[in-house]
Amino acid sequence: MKSNMRNNNGMLVGVGLDATDGEKRITKGENFVLAGGSEETHDRMTETAIKFNEELDRKGKHISELSREEFMDMMHKASGK
């Protein structure tokens, strides 16, 4: 019998190192955890992670199902690069 449960062994982790204001920023979402960074950097990481998840949903895949090439293509697209 095939299980409908997805393998949850994948996650995006983002770490921003440019904060100078003393704020501790942490954002968690489906498939990602983001920590640190300036307000601008943290917002950009959050936007990228959300766009990445939207693309995963469109493809009907979980992050653990992506090949390295597919992951990189989706990340470039999500980051606008």
C-alpha positions as CSV (number, residue, x, y, z in Angstrom):
1,M,0.0,0.0,0.0
2,K,1.4,3.4,-1.0
3,S,1.4,6.1,1.7
4,N,0.0,9.5,0.9
5,M,2.3,11.1,3.4
6,R,5.1,13.2,2.0
7,N,8.7,12.8,3.0
8,N,9.4,15.9,5.1
9,N,13.2,15.7,5.0
10,G,13.7,19.0,3.2
11,M,13.7,22.5,4.4
12,L,15.0,25.9,3.4
13,V,17.1,27.6,6.0
14,G,18.1,31.2,5.6
15,V,20.5,33.2,7.7
16,G,21.1,36.9,7.3
17,L,24.3,38.3,8.8
18,D,23.9,42.0,8.0
19,A,21.8,43.2,11.0
20,T,23.2,46.2,12.9
21,D,20.1,47.2,14.8
22,G,20.2,44.5,17.5
23,E,16.8,43.1,16.4
24,K,16.4,39.3,16.4
25,R,14.3,38.3,13.4
26,I,13.0,34.8,13.0
27,T,10.3,33.7,10.5
28,K,9.0,30.1,10.2
29,G,6.8,28.8,7.5
30,E,6.0,25.7,5.5
31,N,9.3,24.3,4.4
32,F,11.4,27.2,5.7
33,V,13.1,28.8,8.7
34,L,14.7,32.2,8.4
35,A,16.9,33.9,11.0
36,G,18.7,37.2,11.3
37,G,19.5,39.9,8.8
38,S,18.6,43.5,8.5
39,E,14.9,44.3,8.1
40,E,15.4,44.5,4.3
41,T,17.4,41.3,4.1
42,H,14.9,39.4,6.2
43,D,12.0,40.7,4.2
44,R,13.7,39.6,0.9
45,M,14.4,36.1,2.3
46,T,10.8,35.8,3.4
47,E,9.5,36.9,0.0
48,T,11.8,34.4,-1.7
49,A,10.8,31.5,0.5
50,I,7.1,32.3,0.0
51,K,7.5,32.4,-3.8
52,F,9.5,29.2,-3.7
53,N,6.7,27.5,-1.8
54,E,4.1,28.8,-4.2
55,E,6.1,27.2,-7.1
56,L,6.3,23.9,-5.1
57,D,2.5,24.0,-4.8
58,R,2.0,24.7,-8.5
59,K,4.2,21.7,-9.3
60,G,2.5,19.5,-6.7
61,K,5.8,18.6,-5.1
62,H,7.5,18.6,-1.7
63,I,11.0,20.2,-1.4
64,S,12.5,16.7,-0.8
65,E,11.3,15.5,-4.2
66,L,13.3,18.1,-6.1
67,S,16.5,17.4,-8.0
68,R,19.4,19.7,-7.4
69,E,18.9,21.3,-10.8
70,E,15.1,21.8,-10.2
71,F,15.8,23.3,-6.8
72,M,18.3,25.7,-8.2
73,D,16.0,26.8,-11.1
74,M,13.1,27.3,-8.7
75,M,15.3,29.3,-6.3
76,H,16.6,31.6,-9.0
77,K,13.1,32.2,-10.2
78,A,11.8,32.9,-6.7
79,S,14.6,35.3,-5.9
80,G,14.1,37.2,-9.2
81,K,17.6,36.3,-10.4
